[in-house]
Amino acid sequence: MHSTASKDHPYSKFGTGSLETLKARSDIREQLLKFHDTYYSSNIMKLCILGRESLDQLEKWARDLFSAVKNKHVTLPKFNGKPFTQKELRKRFNIVPVKDLRSLDLCWPIPEQHTLYTKKPAHYLSHLTGHEGPGSILSLLKNKGWATSLVAGPTTSESDFALFKINIGLTPEGENHVNDIIAIVFQYISLIKKDGVNEQLFGEVRKKNKLNLIWD
């Protein structure tokens, strides 16, 4: 995903480092210390404490252990543009895996999800597209002998964008029907767009997330 993003956006950079960045550069330690000194600031941090002790005791521990973290009044950098523009979208990549693996990944850029945490639209979409019962995408693909599994949901959630992915485990026969499978997925998405949000179904998803301790 990083290698297919716009080169004008930082998301296109390699995510974990390379031989050059981790070994060849002689100033790597100085760069890390500089980064730490710049961004290790309390105003861009969040702290969560969970315990059976009283609230007063938990607050005391939090103050004792974390009050020394300085507030440097850091402003996080914002990046112009999006990692996936019209130039990068609507492309298909065929990858030969090292393992004996057959899968199809469909990925879409969506708006950032952090500010939508009380509504969780991506969870609603993942519930619909990832459903495995009668009438679902996976049920149809299994009946055709083309797929063995399907997982759907947001995979990346940054401050200014997110990615929604549907991963489908293919059978050997399904590998020969990739275009047909893609068409089925988009037909299903068209049904979702046509029907809109179902209030009753949204309520069911909300209750399910509460039970999973996700909603609250």
C-alpha positions in Angstrom: 0.0 0.0 0.0 2.8 2.4 0.8 4.5 1.8 -2.5 1.3 2.5 -4.5 0.5 5.8 -2.7 1.2 9.2 -4.1 4.9 10.1 -3.9 3.9 13.6 -2.8 2.5 12.2 0.5 4.5 10.8 3.5 2.4 7.6 3.5 4.3 6.5 0.4 7.5 6.2 2.5 8.8 2.8 3.7 7.1 2.1 7.0 9.7 0.3 9.1 13.2 1.2 7.8 15.7 -0.3 5.5 19.4 -1.4 5.6 20.3 2.2 4.6 18.2 3.9 7.3 19.0 1.4 10.1 22.7 0.7 9.4 24.3 2.8 6.7 23.4 6.2 8.2 25.9 7.1 10.9 23.7 9.7 12.6 20.7 7.4 13.2 21.0 7.8 17.0 21.2 11.6 16.8 18.1 11.6 14.6 16.2 9.5 17.0 17.2 11.7 20.0 16.2 14.8 18.0 12.8 13.3 17.2 12.3 12.4 20.8 13.3 15.8 22.0 10.9 17.5 19.6 7.8 15.4 20.0 7.9 13.8 23.4 5.4 16.3 24.8 2.4 15.8 27.2 0.1 17.9 25.1 0.0 15.4 22.2 -0.1 12.3 24.5 -3.0 10.4 26.0 -2.9 8.3 29.1 -5.2 5.4 30.1 -5.0 3.8 33.6 -7.1 0.8 34.5 -7.2 -0.7 38.0 -9.4 -1.9 40.8 -8.0 0.7 43.1 -10.0 3.9 44.0 -10.2 6.8 41.7 -8.2 8.9 44.1 -5.4 6.3 44.3 -5.3 6.0 40.5 -5.1 9.7 40.1 -2.3 9.9 42.6 -0.3 7.3 40.7 -0.9 9.1 37.5 0.4 12.4 38.9 3.4 10.8 40.6 4.5 8.8 37.6 3.6 11.1 34.7 3.6 14.7 35.8 7.3 15.0 35.0 6.5 14.7 31.2 7.0 18.2 29.9 4.4 20.1 27.9 6.4 21.5 25.0 3.2 22.8 23.3 4.0 20.8 20.2 1.8 21.2 17.1 1.7 18.0 15.1 2.6 18.5 11.4 -0.2 18.3 8.9 0.3 17.0 5.3 -1.3 18.5 2.3 -3.2 16.3 -0.1 -4.2 12.7 0.2 -2.1 9.5 -0.2 -4.4 8.2 -2.9 -5.6 10.5 -5.6 -7.4 9.7 -8.8 -4.0 9.0 -10.3 -3.3 6.2 -7.9 -6.9 4.7 -7.7 -8.6 2.2 -10.0 -5.5 0.0 -10.4 -5.0 -3.7 -10.1 -1.7 -5.3 -8.9 -0.9 -8.9 -9.4 1.5 -10.2 -6.8 3.3 -13.6 -6.8 3.5 -14.6 -3.1 6.4 -16.6 -1.5 3.9 -18.8 0.3 1.3 -21.0 -1.3 -1.4 -18.3 -0.9 -4.4 -17.2 -2.9 -6.2 -14.0 -1.8 -7.8 -10.9 -3.2 -7.6 -7.5 -1.5 -9.9 -4.7 -2.4 -9.0 -1.4 -0.7 -10.6 2.1 -0.7 -9.5 5.3 0.9 -12.2 6.7 3.3 -12.4 9.8 5.5 -10.6 9.7 8.8 -12.5 7.8 11.5 -11.1 9.3 14.8 -13.7 12.0 15.0 -16.5 9.5 14.1 -15.9 7.2 17.1 -19.4 7.7 18.5 -21.0 6.6 15.2 -18.4 4.1 13.8 -19.6 4.1 10.2 -16.7 1.8 9.2 -17.9 -0.8 11.7 -21.4 -0.7 10.1 -19.8 -1.2 6.6 -17.6 -4.0 7.8 -20.6 -5.7 9.4 -22.5 -5.6 6.1 -19.7 -6.6 3.7 -18.1 -9.1 6.1 -21.4 -10.9 6.9 -21.2 -14.6 6.3 -24.9 -15.6 6.4 -27.4 -16.2 3.5 -27.4 -13.3 1.0 -23.9 -12.2 1.9 -20.9 -11.8 -0.5 -19.1 -14.8 1.1 -22.1 -17.0 1.0 -22.5 -16.5 -2.8 -18.8 -16.9 -3.4 -18.7 -20.1 -1.4 -21.7 -21.5 -3.3 -19.8 -20.8 -6.5 -16.7 -22.5 -5.1 -14.6 -19.4 -5.5 -13.8 -18.3 -1.9 -13.1 -19.8 1.5 -13.1 -16.7 3.7 -13.8 -12.9 3.8 -12.7 -10.3 6.2 -13.7 -6.6 5.9 -13.0 -3.5 7.9 -10.8 -0.4 8.3 -7.1 -1.3 8.2 -5.4 2.1 8.5 -6.7 5.0 10.5 -4.6 8.2 10.5 -5.5 11.8 11.5 -6.5 12.8 7.9 -7.5 9.6 6.1 -8.3 5.9 6.6 -8.3 2.8 4.5 -11.1 0.2 4.2 -10.2 -3.3 3.0 -12.0 -6.4 2.0 -9.7 -9.5 2.0 -11.1 -12.6 0.3 -9.4 -16.0 0.6 -9.6 -17.6 -2.9 -9.9 -21.2 -4.0 -7.8 -22.4 -7.0 -11.0 -22.0 -9.1 -11.6 -18.5 -7.6 -8.2 -17.4 -8.8 -9.6 -17.8 -12.3 -12.6 -15.6 -11.6 -11.1 -12.5 -9.9 -12.9 -10.1 -12.2 -16.2 -11.8 -11.5 -15.6 -11.7 -7.8 -14.8 -7.9 -8.0 -18.0 -7.4 -9.9 -20.0 -9.2 -7.2 -18.4 -7.1 -4.5 -19.2 -3.8 -6.3 -22.8 -5.0 -6.9 -23.2 -5.6 -3.2 -21.8 -2.2 -2.4 -24.3 -0.6 -4.9 -27.1 -2.3 -2.9 -25.8 -0.7 0.3 -25.6 2.7 -1.3 -29.1 2.3 -2.8 -30.8 1.2 0.5 -28.9 3.6 2.7 -28.4 3.1 6.5 -30.8 0.7 8.1 -31.7 2.1 11.5 -32.6 -1.3 12.9 -29.4 -2.9 11.7 -27.4 0.0 12.9 -28.9 -0.6 16.4 -28.0 -4.3 16.3 -24.4 -3.4 15.4 -24.3 -0.9 18.2 -25.5 -3.5 20.7 -23.0 -6.0 19.4 -20.1 -3.5 19.8 -21.2 -2.7 23.4 -21.1 -6.3 24.2 -17.6 -6.5 22.8 -16.6 -3.4 24.9 -15.8 -1.6 21.6 -18.6 1.0 21.6 -17.9 2.3 25.0 
